[in-house]
Amino acid sequence: MSNEVAALLIRRSLGLIGNMASRRRILLQILLIALSVTALVFALVFVTSMSDAIANKYALINSGHLIVHDRSFPTSGSYDSYRVGTTYGLLYSKETTAMVFLKGVEDTYFSGKRKDELVMLEESGESTTLMKVMISKSLARTLNVHPGENLALMIGTEKTVRPTLVRIGSIYDSGYKELDEMLVFTDLSSLIRLGGESVSFHHEILVEMDQIEKVRDRLIAEGYQVTTWSDEAPQIASNLITSKEVTFIIISIIGLLLGYATSELARQMVEDDKRQITLLLLLGARRRMLGFSYLLSVLIVTIIALIFGIAGGILLSYGMPKVLPLIERQSFSLFSFYLLRFPIAIPIKRILILGALVMLSSAAAVFFSLNRALRKQTVSSLAFD
């Protein structure tokens, strides 16, 4: 008997039987929770995708996922490795000066995984005996120069400084201004002839982000001196991790508060059925059974809303790659230091944790709300309003 009563109360609470007002209220509650969860999942996917893409782009373009500091290392075989020379210098245009980080690379450098990380905006096909450099769009704007123009470059050690003229061969855009502002590429052999002792050498190894630690340990075991991209840029790596963690904490707190919002739905359910509840109590029904029925009803509503909300957030996230390039082309200063071209990464584990937090907070909030509401049911509840 009690099971039949519980099933009847659940169906009534969910609007499967009864008036249209209760059905509309349930649908509205599902919609509100689903929209809130959609926004939270979208924010979580956005921050995770951008942070992971910045880390990967920084590793691919600036330093490699792993850096081998030994002079000799096989550039072919089981590792995707590239020999690189680096030094700092000053670039002079007719109007201004900029400090730059020069990378001397070979022809095969911009292939494979790096191929899609840079977009060549302008190129100069003019032949020249000068050393050619490839600068970023943001640096070109700073110096107010274009492909084919000459710049003065000064590099060297503390003892000797060598100034020379260089030609802008092309202008690139990686999509991440903070990385582009200083990074200049040139031919490795030309940089060695010009820079001499000021040029330092290493080998960059490209791997998948989740394989960095494993490959590093293997290389160290083989006797190589190895660091990771995060070792070379600890501040950037720390900032990316912090932004992801802080965002997840904030979203989790909002998820907990969202669970408490469902307690109002439970209170309203009890208010609508107060006469039926009082009659059932007089007939011997237990408060625990009644409370469990309404708790299950609210949790069913929450689960349905979570499913729609998570699905909506993920679908909305996959629309970002179509919208963000439009925002990038508008050149809004607000987004100038953000990476707006990145693949979508779905943090399944964190989304499931978020869903679990919403469920737990809903269950706790509804449990206490139902306890208070059911204790107020007395014989006077049978009176008509």
Beta strands, then each sheet from edge to edge (+ up, - down):
strand 1: 66-68
strand 2: 80-92
strand 3: 97-105
strand 4: 119-123
strand 5: 131-136
strand 6: 150-156
strand 7: 161-173
strand 8: 183-187
strand 9: 200-206
strand 10: 226-228
sheet 1: 4+ 7- 5- 8+ 3+ 2- 9+ 1- 10+
sheet 2: 4+ 7- 5- 8+ 3+ 2- 6+
end
